[in-house]
Amino acid sequence: MQPNLVDHLAAFIAVTETGSFSIAARTLNRAVSSISYSLTQLETQCGFPLLKRGTRRSELTERGRALFGEAKAVVERARRFTSHAASLEQGAETRIRIAVDVVFPHAALHRALKTFISQHERVELQIFNSSLNNLWDELRAGRIDFALTLVAALPLDMEGQSFRQIVLRPTTAVDHPLALLGRPLTLADMQRERQIYFVESPSIDMERVGRVFSLDVWTANDLEHIRRLICNGVGWCFASEDFFAEELQNGIVRLLPCSDAQLQPSRTISAAWLADRRPGPLGRELVRLIADALDTAAGS
């Protein structure tokens, strides 16, 4: 195998895509003679021409066309290898594990993740749904690197970054009895109707902290299941506008007005981690991107 195979393939790709040795040389910041040498070496190794000679624009031969896709794949893998090695040299993480509270604004998170992976495509991201019932235990056990959550206050052994405040509101289908009352709802109103609540595991009866007010509670560990239950009028749940954004816009669900402040809890959207085990450089960058995405969402 040629020791400079990747450079030769890069020259082959550049000439093919630009149709010109001189433009390819400028693109790769190499001399035209270097580009010509790479093509000659590559064709010698293959044993047949890759480009047609004697035409104004460099074009692929039939065999060159057959190899062009593989050449691009090899160069791309080499680029990713180099990028990954550089990240490891700088002490960057190869894996980031995140626990995401079920009521965290997912749209902003997804925008941040899209930006992050465009810059760090070799990092393995592991994202888990969570709630406060197990969140702190998962951090203390080292099973996740940081959490994205909604909290009133962080435990003493935790640190974090606060983003902004969010209000959770009782939400039902527009034809649910609570939505049809036509007045601010009281705690007694909510207690009479079924509440749908997220838990992580069948072994958990209810959250340690929280927002449970009804005398009739159904629990589920699947967000889409909860969404469908609410949309079909089975009960009510606490939610942010972000979680039901599409359903609110289409008039399927309604945020309920309440007379009791307990039924409109305010929480701080935060990233949290164990005080003596802070996120690495890429984790910190991801937290910054999430903060930017939340700021953009709040300003729109």
Secondary structure, DSSP 8 states (H G I E B T S, - for coil): --TTHHHHHHHHHHHHHHS-HHHHHHHHT--HHHHHHHHHHHHHHHTS-SEESSSSS-EE-HHHHHHHHHHHHHHHHHHHHHHHHHHHHTT--SEEEEEEETTS-HHHHHHHHHHHHHH-TT-EEEEEEE-TTTHHHHHHTTS-SEEEEEESS--TTEEEEEEEEEE-EEEEETTSTTTTS-S-B-HHHHHHS-EEEE-S-TT--S-SSS----SSEEEES-HHHHHHHHHTTS-BEEE-TTTTHHHHHTTSEEE--BSSGGGS-EEEEEEEEETTS---HHHHHHHHHHHHHHHHHHH-
